Amino acid sequence: MVKKALLIRADASSSIGMGHRIRCQILADEFSRMSWNVRFVSHASCRVLGNESDILIEQEDDFLALAAAADLVILDHYAYDSSMIERLYQVQPYLLLLDDMNDRGALFCRWLLNPVALDYSENLVRLRLEYNQSSILFTGIQYALLRSQFAEINNSRAFAKNMTKRPLVPADKLLITMGGTDPLALTLPILKRLYALGFNCDDLIVMLGGN
């Protein structure tokens, strides 16, 4: 049986951060469990934080050619503006678009995922008028992409019950992390600000990426 092919267009670097790649990996794992053939497509300049199995491209036209031959494409990339998304949709209408801010104008996709419940009605008008298609929206916190171990905790009734009954106590442990990278160099200013405000805790942990 020939496996269906999923391509995921997402980059990760010290300047971009790891967030796009990490949340797409959650989707990649789920599709792999359903016996899909999953490959990431990344720009060659981002190979350092990629995997050996990634398909590396030099320009986006290379990706369009790959996308046309796939069964499904997931796009999580803010270098793609409205016109680039439309070009991709024209060659591959089975497109799942991950979005955060709804600030790119008209959008063209079969499915749209955003854990923030934003109103996309205005930016999906052209999809309906010009392509006679509508987009299935997955918006709201219930669609947040969580790794399986965190999703299991989040769905636990016992955990939720415990958290609602947990008394408010002074913080004795604090973890500060900007994720896989800190492209805006925010960690040190946060630490300085906490120190200036007299914030005190027994254990302060700062977690940084290896880059």
N, C-alpha and C positions, 0 to 999 in steps of 0.2 A: 504493500500500500504506500503510495507516494504521500509524503508529509506535506501539509500546507506550509507556505513560506511567509514568515512575518519579518519585515525589516523595521528596525527602530532607528530613527535619525535623532541622535542626541550626542552632544559633545561634553567633555569635562576637561578642565584645565585649571591652573592656579588663578587665572583671571576670571574665568566663567564660574568656577566652583564645581561641586560634585552633585548638586541637587537634582539636576535633570537626569543625569545618568542613574543615580541611585533609585529615584522613583520609577524610572522606566525598567530598571532591573526587576522590580517587584512584578510588573506586568510580564516581563520576559520569563520569569520563573513560572508564573501561572500558565502561560501559553505552552511552555516546555512540558509542563505536567500533562497538558492535553495533547501531547505528541506533535506539536508544531515545530517546524524548523525555524529557530529564531536567530537572527544575526543583527548586531549593532552596526550601523554605518556612521563613521566618524571622520572628521576632517583629519588629514595627515598630520597637521600641526598639533593634534591632540592625542597622538599615539601614546605619550608617556603615561597618561592616566586611563588608557583603554585596556583592552584585552587582546591576546594574540589572535583570537577568532574574529576580531572586528574587520569589517571591510573599510579600507581607508580610501578616501577620495580627495582629489585636489580642487575640484570645483563642483558646484551644485548640479550642473548638467549631468555629471556622472551619476549622481544619485537619482535623477529623474529617470534615466535609462534603467537603473536597477529597480526602481519603484514600479515601473510599468509592468515588470514581469512577476511581481510579488502577488500574493493573495490578499495581503493586508499590510498597511503601513501605519506606524505610530510616529507622530512628529512632536517633539518637545524641544523646540529651538527658537530662541527669540531673534536670531538673525533673519528668520523668515517673516517678512512683512506680508501684507495682504496680497500683493501681486504674486509673490513667490509661492504663497500657499495656494493661490488659484492655479498657477501653473502645475503644481504638484497634483492638485485635485483633478485637473484635466487629463493627466496620464494615469492616475490611480484614484478613482472615486471611493474605494474602500479605505478611507483615511480616518484615523482617530487622532484628533488634535488635542494636545494638553495645553491648557492656558491658565494664566493666573490673574491677569489684570484687565482683560477685555479692552485693550488700548491699541489694537492694530487695525481697526476699521473693519471692513467687510471680511467675513470668514467663510471658508469653503471646506466642508468636511461632512462625512456621514455621521460621525460621532464626535462629541465635544465633552471633555472632562475637566472640571474645575471644582476642587473642594470648597471654594468660596461661591456662595449662591448669588451670582451676578446676573443681570438681565441682558441676554444676548439677542433679544428680538430684533433690534434695529440693525445689528451687524450681520444678521442672517437673511435679510430681505433679498439681497442680490442672488443668493443661493436659490431661493425659491422662485424669483422672477426670471432669472437667466438660465437656470438649469432645471427648473421644475422639480426641485428636490428640497427636502427638509432635513434638518440635522437632529439626531437624537441627543438630548442633553443629559449629562450626568453631572449635576451641579449640587453643591451642598456638602457639609462636613461628613455625611455618610459615605461619600465617595473618596475620602482621603486615602491615599495609597500608603498602607502600613505593611511592613514586613510581617510575616506570618506570626512570629512570636509576640509582637506587639498587638496585632489584630486579635489574637486569642485572649490576651489580657483585657483589651478594650471591650471585648464582647462578653466578658465574664460578669455575671450578675453579682457574684460575691465580691469581686473587685469594686464594682460600682457602688455597692451597698457600703463597703468598708470606707471608700473615699468620702461618701456623703456624711458618714458619722465621725470621720476623723477630726479631732479637735485641732484648732489653730494653735500652733506652738511656734516659738522663735526658731528661725532657721539655724541649724547647727552644721549643715553641709550644703555646699553650693557647687554646682557644676556649670562651667562656662565653656561653651563650644559654638563655633560658627559653622560647624559641619565639617565636610571633608577638607575645605580650604577656607581661608579668610581673605578673599580678594580685596575687600575694602579696609583691611587692617583695623578692625574694630575691637579686637580682643584687648589690646593694651589700654585704649581710651576707656573701655568699660571698667577695667580693673582700677584705673586711676580715679574714675568717678566714684566707684564704690568706696575706695579708700578715703576720698575727700568727704564723702557723706558720713563717714564713721561706721560703715557697715561692718559687722563683726560676725564671724562664724568660726566654729572649731576646725572645719575642714574645707578648704577651697581647692577645687580641682579644675585645672585648665587643660582642655583636650584640644590638640592641634593636629592637623594633617602632617604627613611626613615630608611635604614639599617645603 
